[in-house]
Amino acid sequence: MAEGAPPLFDVRARWRAGRIAFAVAALVLLTALFRPLERGLGPAWLRLALVLVLGIGLCATAFLSSLRGRGPFEQLAFYAFLTLSLDALAQHLAPLGWPGWPLIVLLLAAVGVAEGLPVAAGIAALASLLALADAWWHGAWRAGTAAALGYLALVVAVNRALKGEKRRLSRATDELARLKYGIGQLEEGGGPRGRAEPSAIRQVSEDARRARQAEGAAELDAAIRKLVGLARMATSAHAVLYFELDRQREVAFIRAADAPESLVADATVPLGEDPFAFVLERRTAFYATDFKRLLWSLRWYRGEVRIGSLVAVPVRTGDVVVAVIVADRIETQSFTGREPDLLTSFADLAADAVLRARMLQSREDTTAAFEAAQDLSRRLATQSQAASVYKLLLGCARQVASPEMAAVVISEDQSRYTVKLAEGWGQEFVGREVALDERTWAAWVVRSAEEPQLLGSVADERERMPLLVLDEGLARAESLLAVPLRERSGTVGALLLAGKRGSFSVVTGHVLQMVANQAAAVLGTIRLIERHREVAVRDGLTGLFNRRAFQDLLSRTVARSERGRGSFGLVLLDIDHFKKLNDTHGHPAGDEALKQVATVLREHSRAGDEAARYGGEEFAVVLASGEPASAMQTAERLRREIQNAVVRLGGGSIRLTASFGVAVWPRDGRTAEALLAAVDRALYAAKQGGRNRVVEARPAS
């Protein structure tokens, strides 16, 4: 909490106030069960006090529940007081024959829409209790019981219907966003989106990676088939099969085989059955002979093939069993010589082939990634505008992945981030600002992440969060890849991609991380250049434009007005008796006076006006309006504000006055030099006329 903040806004104070309000609501409920307002129980002042408590409680809990970061007790107390207030109104209306239950029904329907089922059910239970109390005093048990059950059924029905409608609307909105903002859409104007990205970038796309994987898998299949054929020849086996293990589906499938026609090529065997269960559990070879129950009913043969002997050896890469080589013979007791050792050697050769294929795949992916990053780094290094860097990042993301949404968020301070650029359904959130303490994936990445974050299934996360902004909904993304933009000072933003389940890979994350780091460095350089440029055109004391920047601004304004046939005003002002102020109070007092005048010009100039320190104690203001009367009014307003301002010094304070000259383009001069000469003459006339006044320029005689 900020220092000096009112105690009411302290979280702990609100926590206590919410519980007190909830307790008061419980006491009022006990009173309401006796129906005092309807039956006239107690003195009039007591009934009036009950009404006042209801009114004050309703207002106080409404205020507490409207504060940000409210707790559950504040919200429950508010709904409880609202229900009790409507019940009190119903007690007043009962003698007149007016029913109160429609008001309760409307309230419960609203709560069912606005809140979750637990809160809505709690308020429905409160309303049901009041209905049963009313039935007790009137002897109308059937009506009271029906109302109580109806209240509970109403909130459940509304809540369930709303959830179903939200799911339907979310799916419809998601589909509409995909159709409207498809990543592969054409730019406005009908042309293709920009120029084609370099082939180095395309080489790290998911399609290119899958193509390399398919090529590597084909080469590995050929190598394993050769090994299986050699193994059958060396062992004189009836069949030799290479089973690869699918740990997700918990099955083994045939990847290569040298076997008779009775083989079922697409057969799968559960890993819980022998010989695979034995090999995986003991991590050693399996041998069986004359075991009819197992060997005569093998799943990979059609019908009954009377196998007499079988050997299964594991194929290990490191400590992991990735495959099993199975060899069998019709004869019993036939694998008793060197054959098991030969099969183990072939398993080692197969493991080497798998490792080589993996290493080759990894090397190709890494090479493609570095080539793409190098190419993009060269392009990033030539960018001088932040917007161009954002576009390049999204272009790279579009090439290396197939996102349904891609967005760049940037944090320019330590409190919030802005969605700078987006494609897909994120386009509707461009320009939105979100506090870094909000629960979004973008905020979490900017705050905490140092490496790319890949979520294959966002829906499976225990703590589901929106990606970009709080009101985007939770059903738009199935998978997420979030890449932080990091430079030396820390994380400055993030690149977020959303797509279908399994759209992104670890390699994609590594490539985008390299590009993102380079982009963050370039953005840092651009910001540094912009800060230096800003320093170069600003006066160090007042923060206004300096004289050189003012002259450039005036020249550009004249050229723009010439082209557009518009007009503008120019004000030149000078602090009166500034030298005397410096001599009397010292130069620090003079500096304070200059800063005070600059503050007045900043705060009281109109939108579109530009102020500058022209030199010494002189200031200039370029006015967006070229109407002479308007220019004079603006100058007069600034003169009054300067006259009313107080310059605080260490031992007291002083007041200032200033003299003003006003000129209008093109009436008083068509060039910047002529206009400055005219306004300077007007300023001189103001000083000659007694100072602290505004004088309008007149044509030179």
N, C-alpha and C positions, 0 to 999 in steps of 0.2 A: 504494500500500500504506500502511496506517495506520502511524504512527510507533510503533516498539517491537514490531511484529508479528514472529513467528518467521520466520527466513530460509526455512524450508521452504515457506511460503505465498507467497513472492515469485515472481512470474511467471517471472523469469529463472532463479531457482534450480530451479523445477519444469521449465523448458525443458531445463536441463542434466541434471537427474536423469532425465528421460524418455529422453534420448539415451544416457546411461550405462547405464540399465536395458536399453535396446534392444540396445546393444553386448554387454552381458553375456549376454543371451538368445541372441545370435548365436554367442558362444563356447560356450555350453552346447549349442547345436544341433550344432556341429561335433563336440563330444564324444559327443553322443547318436547320431550317425551310426555310431559304432563299437560301439554296443549294450553299453556297459561293465557295466551292471547285470545284464543277462541272461547275458553270457558270463563274468562274473567277472574282467574285466581289471583289473590293478593291485591294490595292497593294499586292505584293507578300509577303512582310514581315508580313502583317496582316494574310494572309492564313497560313503562317509558324507558326505564334504565336498560331493560332487555333489548328494546329496539335500538337504543343508542349504542350498546355494546355490539350489536349486529352491524350497525352502520360503520362504526369506527373500525371494527375488525375486518370488515369487507374492504374498506379503503386501505388500511395498513397492509393487509396481505396482498392486495392487488399491486401495491407499490413494491413490496418485497419480491413478489414473483416476477415483476417486470425487470428487475436488475439482472445484469449479466452475471453468469456463474451462480445462479440461484440453486438452492438445494431442494431435495424432495419434500421436506417438511413445509417450506414456504408455499410450494405449489399445492400440496394437499390441503393446507390450512385455507388457502384462497378458495378452492373449490368447496371445501366444507362450509365456510361462511356464506358462499354464494347459495349453496343448497339450503342452508338454514334460513337465509333471508327470504328465499322464494317460499319456503315452508311457512315462515311468519306471515308473508303476504297471503298465502292460502288460508291461514287461520283467520285473518281479517275478513276474507271474502266468503268464508264458509257460512256465516249467518245470513248472508245475502243470497245464498243459493248458487254462488259461482264456484265451479270446481277449480282446484289448484293443480291437479295432476298434469294438464297440458304444459304448464310452465316447467315442471320437473322433467317431462319428456323431452322438451326442446333443449334443456340444459344437458341432459344425459347424452342426447344425440351429438351435441357440440363437443362434449368431453370425449366421447367415443371417437370422433374425428380428429381432435387435436392432440390427444394423449394416447399412451400405450394402454394395453388391456389391464395391467395391474391397477393403475390409477383410476381408469374408468370403472373397473369393477368395484374398487373401494368406494367411490362416490355413489355408485348404484346401490351398494350395500347400505350406505348411510340413508339414501332416499327410501330404500325398502324398510329400514328400521322405523323411520318416521311414519311410513304408510301403515305399518303394523300397529304402531302406537295409536294412530288415528282410528284404526279399526277397533282397537281395544276399548277406547272411550265411547265409540258410537255403536259398538256391538255388530259391526259389519265385517265379520271375519272373511267372508268369501271375497268381497270386493278388495279388502286390504291385502289378502294373500295373493290374489290375482295381480294387483298392482305391484307388489314386491317382486313376484316372479317375473312379471312383464318388464320391470326396470332392469333386472339382471340380464334377461334375454335380449333386451334392446341393445345394451352396450356391447354384448358379445357379437350380436349380428352386425351391428355397425362396424365394429373393429374388424371382423373377418371380411366383410364386404369391402371395406376400405383397403385392406391388405391385398385382396385379389385385384381390385381396380388399380392399385399402385403397381403391382407386378405387370398387369396388362399394359398400363400406360408406359411403364419403363421399357418394356419390350418394343412397344410401338415407337416410342421416342428414339430408342437406340437404332431401330431399323431405319427410321426417317433420317437420323443423323448420318447413318452409313450411306444412304442413297444421296443425301444432299451434299455431304462433305467427304465423299470417298477420296482416299489418298491419291488414287490414280486419275482424278478428275482433270479436265482441261482448265487452264487459266482463263480469266475473262478475256474476251476477244476471240476465242475459238482456237487459238494457237496452242501448240504443245507447251508443257511446263518447262520453260527455260531451255538451255542447251543441254545436250546429252552429257551425262556425267562421264568422267574418264573411265576407261576399262579397268584401271586398278581398283577403283571403288566397287565396280560391279563384281570383281573377283571375290569380295568378302560378303556378298549378298547370300541370303539363305539358299537361293536357287543354285548359285555357283558352288556353295559349300556342299549341298546335297549332290550335285553333279560329281564333285571330286570324291565324295564318299562312295557314290555308286561305282565310280571307276576303280577306286581302291578296293571295294568289296569284290568286284569282278576279278581283279588280279589275285586277291586272297583266295577266292573260290577255286581259281585255276591251280594255284599252288597246293591247296589242300587236296584237290582231286588227284593230283599227281602223287602226293604222299600216300593217299588211301590206296591207289592202284599198286604202288610199289609195296605197300604193307601186305596187301592180299597176295601178291606174287611171292614175297619173301616168306610168308608164313603158310602158304598153300591153304588159305582159309576158304571156307564156304562163302563168307561175306565179311567185308570190313566196312564199318560205317563210322562217320564222324558226326557226333551229336553236339550241337551248340546248345547252351543252357540259357533259357529265358527266365530270369529271376522274378520279373514282374508277374508273368503269367504262371510261374512255377511249373514249367514244362521243359522238356528237351525235344528239339526238332532236328531232323536230318539235314545237314548242310552239304555233305558230300558222301557218296557211297559207291562201292564197287561190289555189286551183289546180283543174284539171279533175278529173273522177271517177277518172282513172287513178292518182291519188295514193294511196300506201300511208301512211295517217295515223300508224300506229305504227312506221314504219320507223326504224331506227337505223343510223348510219354510223360506222365506226371513225375515230378522230381521225387515224390514220396515213394515211388516204386523202385524195386531193385531192377537193374544193377546200380541205378543212379543214386538211390538213397544211401546205399553202402559206400559208394565212392565219395559222396559229399560229406558223409558223417565221419568216415575214417581217413579220408584223404589219401587213400592207397588203392591198389588194383583189386578188382573183384574177379573171382574165378569160381565157376560152377560147372559140374559135370554130372550126367545121369540124374538130372533134377527135372523130371517130366512136368511137374506142376508149373514151373517157371519157364523152362526152355521150350516146351511144346506149344506155348500160347503167347509168344512174343508179339507185341502190338504192331511191329513194323513188317510183319509178314501176312500175306493173305492166306486165310485158312490155317490148317495145321501143318507146320513145318517141323519135323522131328529133329531138333537140334540136340546134339549130344554133349557138346562142350562150348563154353563161352568165357571170354576174357574181356574185361572192361578196364581201361587205364585212364587216369585223369590227365587232362591237358592243363597245366598250371602256368599262369603268368604271375610271377612273384608268389604270393601266398593265396592267390585266388584261383579256384578251379573254374575255368571258362568253358571247357568242353570235355567230352568223354569219347575216346576211341573204343569201339566195340568190334571184336572179331569172334566168329563162331565157326564150328565144324559139325558135320553130321555125326562123326564118330565120338564115342565117349572116351574119356581119359586120354585125349589127343594133344592137349596143350601142356606137355610135361617137360619139354626140352628148352631150347633157347627162344621159343616163340614169345613168351611173355616179356623177356628182356628186349627183343626186337620191337615189340609194340610200344614199350616204354620209350625206346629211342625215337620211334616215329612220333610219339606224343611230344617229346622234347622238340623235335624239328617243327611240328605244327605250332607249338608255343612260340618258337622263334619267329615263324612266319606271321603269327598274329601280332607279336610285338613290333616287328618291322613295319607291318601295315599301319599300326597305330602311330608309330614314330613318323612315318612318311606323311600320314594324314595331318598330324600335329605340325610337322615342319611346313607342309604346304599351306595350312591355315595361317600359321605365324608369318610366313613369307608374304602371303597375300595381304595380311593385316598390316604389316610394316610398309609394304609398297603403297597401300591405300593411304595409310597415315602420312607417309612422306609426301605423297602427291597433294593431299589435303593441306598439309602444313605449309607447302609452298603457296597454295592459293590463299590460305588464311593470312599469311604474312603480308600479302599485298592489300588487305582490307584496311580501310581508314574510317569506316562507319560501322557502328554497332549493329544497325539493322542488316547490313550485308553479312556480318558474322552469323546472325541468327538464321538468315536464309540459307547460308552454306551449311550450318549444322543440320537443319531440317532436310536439306537436299541429300546430305550424307546419310541421314537416318532412313530416308526413303529408298536409297539404293542398297544399303546393307541389310535392311529388314523390310517387312511388309506391314507396317503399322496401320491400324485403323484410326489412330490419333497420335500426333506428335506435337510436342509443345516445348518451348524454351521459357523458363522462368528465371528472373534475375532479382537478386536482393541488393538494393542499393544502400541499405542501412541495416542495422541489426534488429529491426522490429518487424519488417514485412517484406514480401516479395511481390513482383508484378508479372503477370503473364504477358510476355513481350510479343511472342509470335506463336501461332499454332496452325496445324492442319487437321483435317478430319473434324470430328465433333467438338474438338477443343477450340475451334475458331470463334464460337459464340462467347468465349470467356476472355478473349484478348483485351488487354487493358485493365482487367480486374486486379485489385490489390487484396492480398490476404495476409493477415498477421502470422508471424512465424510461430506463435504459440498455439495456433489452431491445429486441429487433428486432420491434416491432409498428408498424403504421401509426399507431395512437393515440399511442404514445410519440414517434414521429418528429414528428407534427404539434404535440404539446405542446412538444417541445424546439425545433423549428426553423421551423415554418411561420408565415408572416405573412399569407398570402392563402389562399382556398379552393383545395383540391387536388382536381382532377377527373381520375379515371382511367377512361377508357372501357372498358378491358379490363385487369383486374388480372392475369389469367393471362398476358398478354403482357409483363409487367414482367420485366426481367432479374433483379432481386432480389425474389423473391416473399416476402411477409411476411403473417402473420395480422393481422386488423384490431384485435381487442380484447385477447385473451389468447393466450398461447403455444400452448395445447393445443386451440384451437378448430378446427384443420384449415385447409387451404389451398384447399379447393374450394367454399367456401360463397358466395363473392361473385364476380360477373362484372365489376361496375363499382363504383366507390367515389367518394363525395363527402365530403371531410373538411374541416370548417370550424373554424378555431381560435377559441376564446373569448378575446378579448384586451381587457385594460384597460390603464390607464396603467402599472402595474407590470410588465406583460408578459402572456404567455399563461397563463391559469389553467385551461384545459381545452379540450375539443373536442367538436363534434357530428359524428358519423360516420353516414353513410347507405350502405347496400349494396343493390344491386338487380341486375336483369338488365342485359345489355349495352345501353348507350344510354339508360338510365333517367333520367339527369340532364343538365342543360344548364348553360351558363355563366350564364345569367340566374338559374337556381335558386341557383347558388352565390352570386351577388351579393346576392340577396334574403336568403338565410340568413346571409350575412356581416353585413349590417346588423342583422339580428335578434340574431345571436350577440354582436356588439359591445355592443348595448344590454343583453342578458342578462348579459354579463360585468360591465358597470358596476353593474347591479342586485345581482348576487351580491357584488361588492365592498362595496357599501353595506350589504347584509345582514350580511356578516362584520364590518364595522366596528361596526355597531349591537350585534352579539352580543358583540364584545370590550368595548365600553363597558358593556354590561349586566353582563358578567362582572366588570369592574373595580368596578362599583357595589356588588356583593354580596360582594366579597372583601376581607379585611383585607390592607392593603398590606405589612405586615411578615411575616406568617406564611403568607399565601396561603389560609388557611381562610376559611369564611364569616364575615362580620362579624355584629355583634349584631342588626342590623335583619334581615338575611337569616335568621339563626337563629330569630328570633321568628316570621317568616313561615313558615319550615319547621315549627316546632313547632305553630303554629296549623293548618296544612294537615294535619299528621300526626294531630292530635287529631280533626279533621273526618273524615278518611279512616277512622280507626279507629272512630269513631262509626257511620259508614255500614256498615263491614264487620264490626263487632263483633269486631275484633281487639284486640291489645294491643301496647305497645312500652315500652322502657325509656328512662330519662334519666339521664345522668351529669353531674355538675358537679364540677370539680376546680380546685384553687388551688395554685400553686407555694408551697411553704413558705419562709418567711423571705426573700421576694423583695425587700422594702425594704432589708433588711440587705445582700443581694447587690449591689443598686444602689449603696448608700452605700459599700461596701467596694471594689468592683471597677469601679464606674462604669456609666453607662447603656449603653454598647456591650456590656458583659458581660450586662446584663439583656436586651438585644435578642437576643443569641446564645442565652440560656436560653429565651426565648419561642420562637425558631425551632426549637430542639432538641425542645421539648415538642410543637410542631406536627408535626414530622417523625415523632415516635413515634406520635402519634395517626393520622397518615395511613397509616403503614406497618403498624401492628399492629391497626387496627380491622378488623372483618369486613366482607364485602361487604354493602352495604345500610345500613351505619352512616354517619352524617354528623356531622363534627366542625366546631366553630366556636370563634372567640375571643369569649368572652362579654363581656370587658372587663378592662383592666389585665392582671393575671396569672391571670385565671380563664378556663377553657375549658369547653365543654359538648359532649356527644356524645349524639345521638339514636340509640338502639339499635333495630335492626329487630326483635329478639326481645323479647317482653314477659314471659318467664319470669323470676321473681325470682332464682333460682339462677344462670341464665345471665347475667343482668345483673351480678350480683356477681362472677362469674368473669371477665367481660370487664374490669370495673373493676380487679380485682386484678391481671390480666395487664398492663394499662396502667400500673398503679402500679409493678410490678416493672421494666418496661421503662424507665420514667423514672428509677427509682433506679439502674439499671445504665448509663444513658447518661452520656457524658462530654462536657462543654462545653469545647471548646478555646479558650483565650484566648492572647493574644500571649506572655505569660510563663509559661504553665502551663495547668492545667485545673482544673475544679471539677465536683462532682457535685450533682445535684438530688434533691429529694424532693417529693412532692405529696400533698395530702389530697383524698379523694374522698367525694362523697355520691351515693347511688343511689336513684332512685324509679322506680316502675312505674305506668303508666296501665292501667286506671282505679282500681287499688287505692288509690293515694296521692293521687288528685285527678282529677276528670273534665274540668276546664278547664285551659288552659295556665297560667293564673295560679296555680291551686291546686297543680298539679304542680311548678311552679318554686318555690313556697313550701316544699313538702315536701322537695325535693332540697336547697334552701338550708339548711333546718334540719339535714339529715343532714350536709352539708358543715361546718356550724358545730360539730356534735357531734364530727366527726373531728378538727377543729383543737383543740377543747377536750380531746379524749382523748389528745393527745400528738403529733398530726400524723403524716404518712406512713402513713396507714391508710385503709381503706374502711369506710364506715358506711352501713347501709341505712336508708331513711326509715321513720319510724313515724307513725301517725296523730296529728294534733295533739291535745293534751289539752284 
